[in-house]
Amino acid sequence: MSQINVDAIKNRAGTGAPTLTYGANATGIITATGFVGDLTGNVTGNATGLSGTPNITVGTVTGNLTGNATGLSGTPNITVGNIVGAALTLSGNLTVNGTQTTINTTNLEITDPLIGIGSGNTTDAQASGDGILIYGATNKTLTYNDTKKGFETNVAWATTETRFISVAEKLTRIDGNTASLVYNGASSNIGLCTNPSGNITLAVTGIPTDSSFDNHSVSFGVMVNQTGTARTCTAVTLNGYSATIRWAGGSLSAAISGVTTTSGMDIFNFTGINTVGSASTTANYYLLGVVNGGFR
């Protein structure tokens, strides 16, 4: 292999730098006061005085990525291929623009006491569905539901605390004879009939019919504000299925005897028990009915 030992290389006129038409390959250290064009390869040291639109491509960094990048102006484009066994410390702000960020680490520690999610949202509707997803055989989610104006999860809550510090049950007001409720939904599980003109039908929809609701029970009720004539809840439908009501005392007449009033408040409470271990249809629920009345 030929070797040239010189102190300086100039162009033919001796007035400037030569033109390397086919580029140049260097296996040692290159020290220069400036670069024009792309810089490709492994870089160690300081990058200073970069201006314009510098394009720096770093192939593989096998040690620590050190040194200073100062004097950057314009729109610098710095691409780092692989950092192998390197410790990288950033003392400034880091902005990552892309469609996906993957962090493969055993422990992730964040000093900030508040983590922001969905920073591009400007309305509550846009925030609906935002939250946390935990991967598993089936994914576990904690997300915001703007229709319900609250958080919802697809798994049950488990806690060592056995007390409810404060709780209130939402009710749905009905001016009529049909109390339509969406189980565990945006409405409520309790209806209030304020001015009924006849007996009440309680229509409950939204009861889950998948295996996650096997061996469950559901509870709901309707309060009737009597306005001169005693009105009774005589029918209950579960997801459209007309359920047979098993009244306390064995019959509706026994359940309301001496209990309901013509001017006051009566309460009809129902509990559906999944007795066959399958929630695939609401016909599998055994419906119990209890009446509390005479409140005035």
C-alpha positions in Angstrom: 0.0 0.0 0.0 1.4 3.4 -0.9 1.9 6.1 1.7 2.3 9.8 1.3 3.8 11.9 4.1 3.2 15.6 3.8 2.7 18.6 6.0 0.1 20.2 3.9 -2.1 19.5 0.8 -3.3 22.4 -1.3 -5.0 22.7 -4.7 -2.9 23.1 -7.8 -2.9 26.8 -7.6 -1.7 26.6 -4.0 -4.5 28.9 -2.8 -6.9 26.6 -1.1 -8.0 23.1 -0.3 -7.9 20.3 -2.9 -11.1 18.7 -4.2 -11.4 15.0 -3.4 -13.8 13.9 -6.1 -14.3 10.4 -4.8 -14.2 11.2 -1.1 -11.7 10.1 1.5 -11.5 7.3 4.0 -9.6 7.8 7.2 -8.8 5.1 9.8 -7.2 7.5 12.3 -8.1 10.8 13.9 -9.1 13.7 11.8 -8.7 17.1 13.3 -10.2 20.0 11.3 -11.4 23.6 11.8 -14.6 22.9 9.9 -16.5 20.4 7.9 -18.7 20.9 4.8 -21.2 18.2 3.9 -22.2 15.1 5.8 -20.1 13.6 8.6 -20.6 9.9 8.8 -18.9 7.4 11.3 -18.0 7.3 15.0 -17.5 10.7 16.6 -15.6 11.3 19.9 -14.9 14.8 21.2 -16.5 18.2 20.8 -18.6 19.4 17.9 -18.5 23.2 17.9 -19.4 26.0 15.5 -21.9 24.1 13.5 -24.2 26.2 11.4 -26.6 26.0 8.5 -28.3 22.6 8.3 -25.6 20.2 9.6 -26.2 16.5 9.1 -24.3 14.4 11.5 -24.7 10.6 11.4 -23.1 8.5 14.1 -22.9 4.9 13.3 -22.1 3.0 16.6 -21.1 4.4 19.9 -19.5 1.6 22.0 -18.5 3.7 25.0 -19.9 6.8 26.7 -21.2 9.5 24.4 -19.3 12.5 25.7 -18.2 15.9 24.6 -20.0 19.1 23.9 -22.1 20.1 20.9 -22.0 23.9 20.9 -22.7 26.7 18.5 -25.5 24.8 16.7 -27.7 27.0 14.6 -30.1 26.5 11.7 -31.8 23.1 11.7 -29.3 20.5 12.8 -30.1 16.9 12.0 -28.1 14.5 14.3 -28.8 10.8 13.8 -27.3 8.2 16.2 -27.5 4.6 15.0 -26.7 2.4 18.0 -25.4 3.1 21.5 -23.9 -0.1 22.9 -23.1 -0.3 26.5 -23.2 3.4 26.9 -24.3 5.7 29.7 -26.2 8.7 28.3 -26.9 11.7 30.6 -28.9 14.7 29.4 -28.8 17.8 31.4 -31.3 19.7 29.3 -34.8 19.2 27.9 -35.5 16.2 25.7 -38.1 16.3 23.0 -39.0 13.1 21.0 -41.1 13.5 17.9 -42.4 10.3 16.4 -45.3 7.8 16.4 -44.0 5.4 19.0 -41.6 5.4 21.9 -40.5 2.1 23.4 -38.5 1.9 26.6 -37.0 -1.5 27.4 -35.8 -1.2 31.0 -36.3 -3.1 34.2 -37.0 -0.1 36.4 -38.4 3.2 35.4 -38.2 6.0 38.0 -39.8 9.4 37.5 -39.2 12.3 39.8 -42.2 14.3 38.7 -45.2 13.9 41.1 -47.7 14.4 38.2 -47.6 12.6 34.9 -49.4 14.2 31.9 -51.3 12.1 29.4 -52.9 13.3 26.2 -51.3 16.7 26.2 -52.7 17.5 22.8 -56.3 17.3 24.1 -58.2 20.6 24.4 -61.6 19.2 25.4 -62.9 16.6 27.8 -64.4 14.7 24.8 -60.9 14.3 23.3 -59.7 13.0 26.7 -62.3 10.2 26.6 -60.5 6.9 26.4 -57.2 8.2 27.6 -55.6 6.4 30.5 -53.3 3.5 31.4 -53.0 0.1 29.7 -51.3 -2.9 31.4 -50.5 -5.8 29.1 -51.4 -9.4 30.2 -53.3 -12.4 28.9 -56.1 -9.9 28.7 -55.2 -6.2 28.9 -56.1 -4.2 32.0 -57.2 -0.6 31.5 -57.9 2.5 33.6 -59.4 5.1 31.3 -61.4 8.3 31.5 -65.0 8.1 30.2 -66.4 11.5 29.2 -70.0 10.3 29.0 -69.9 9.1 32.6 -67.6 12.0 33.6 -65.4 9.6 35.5 -62.8 6.9 35.3 -63.6 3.3 34.5 -61.6 0.1 34.6 -62.2 -3.3 33.0 -61.2 -5.2 36.2 -62.4 -5.1 39.7 -60.8 -2.9 42.4 -59.1 -4.8 45.2 -58.0 -3.1 48.5 -57.1 -3.9 52.1 -59.3 -0.9 53.1 -62.8 -2.1 54.1 -64.5 1.2 54.6 -66.1 3.7 52.3 -65.3 7.1 53.6 -68.1 8.7 51.6 -70.4 7.5 48.8 -73.6 8.7 47.1 -75.9 6.9 44.7 -77.0 8.7 41.6 -80.7 8.4 40.6 -82.6 9.1 37.4 -85.8 11.2 37.6 -88.8 9.9 35.5 -92.0 11.9 34.9 -94.0 8.9 33.7 -94.7 5.2 34.1 -91.5 3.7 32.6 -88.3 3.9 34.5 -85.5 3.3 31.9 -82.1 2.6 33.6 -78.7 1.7 32.1 -77.1 -0.7 34.5 -73.8 0.8 35.8 -73.9 3.3 33.0 -74.2 7.1 32.6 -77.7 7.2 34.2 -78.0 5.3 37.4 -79.3 2.1 39.0 -82.1 3.9 40.9 -85.2 5.5 39.3 -87.5 8.1 40.8 -91.0 8.3 39.4 -92.2 11.8 40.3 -95.7 11.8 38.9 -96.9 8.4 37.7 -100.3 8.0 36.1 -100.3 4.2 36.3 -98.3 1.2 37.4 -94.6 1.3 36.8 -92.4 -0.7 34.4 -88.7 -0.9 35.3 -86.7 -1.4 32.1 -83.0 -2.1 32.8 -80.5 -2.3 29.9 -76.7 -2.5 29.7 -76.4 -5.6 31.9 -73.1 -7.4 30.8 -73.7 -10.7 29.0 -70.1 -12.0 28.7 -68.2 -14.5 30.8 -66.7 -11.8 33.0 -70.1 -11.4 34.6 -70.7 -15.1 35.4 -71.9 -15.8 38.9 -72.8 -12.1 39.6 -75.8 -10.4 41.0 -77.3 -7.0 40.0 -79.3 -4.6 42.1 -81.6 -1.8 41.1 -84.7 -0.1 42.3 -87.4 2.5 41.7 -88.9 5.0 44.1 -92.5 6.1 43.5 -93.8 9.4 44.6 -97.5 8.6 45.1 -99.9 11.5 44.1 -103.3 10.3 45.3 -103.3 6.7 44.0 -101.0 3.9 45.1 -98.9 3.0 42.1 -96.9 -0.3 42.0 -94.0 -1.5 40.0 -95.5 -4.5 38.3 -93.0 -5.4 35.6 -89.2 -5.6 35.2 -87.3 -6.2 32.0 -83.6 -7.1 31.9 -82.0 -6.2 28.6 -85.5 -6.5 27.1 -86.2 -9.9 28.8 -89.4 -9.9 30.9 -88.3 -11.3 34.2 -90.5 -13.1 36.6 -90.5 -11.2 39.9 -90.3 -13.4 43.1 -92.0 -11.1 45.6 -91.3 -11.2 49.3 -94.2 -13.0 50.9 -94.8 -15.0 47.8 -96.9 -12.6 45.7 -97.2 -8.9 44.7 -100.3 -8.5 46.9 -98.5 -9.9 49.9 -95.5 -7.7 49.3 -97.5 -4.4 49.1 -100.2 -5.3 51.7 -100.2 -2.6 54.4 -97.0 -1.1 52.9 -97.8 1.2 50.0 -99.4 4.5 50.4 -101.5 6.8 48.3 -99.6 10.0 49.3 -96.0 9.5 50.1 -93.0 7.5 48.9 -92.8 3.8 48.2 -89.6 2.0 47.3 -89.4 -1.1 45.1 -86.0 -2.9 45.3 -84.9 -5.7 43.0 -81.9 -8.1 43.0 -81.1 -10.4 40.1 -79.1 -13.4 41.0 -77.2 -15.4 38.3 -78.1 -18.8 39.5 -76.7 -21.0 36.6 -73.2 -19.6 36.5 -73.6 -18.0 33.0 -74.3 -14.4 32.1 -74.8 -15.1 28.4 -78.5 -14.2 28.8 -80.5 -12.2 31.4 -83.0 -15.1 31.4 -80.5 -16.8 33.8 -81.3 -14.3 36.5 -83.5 -15.1 39.5 -85.3 -11.9 40.3 -86.2 -11.0 43.9 -88.5 -8.1 44.7 -89.0 -6.3 48.0 -91.3 -3.3 48.8 -90.7 -0.7 51.5 -93.4 1.9 51.7 -95.5 4.4 53.7 -92.7 7.0 53.8 -94.4 10.4 54.3 
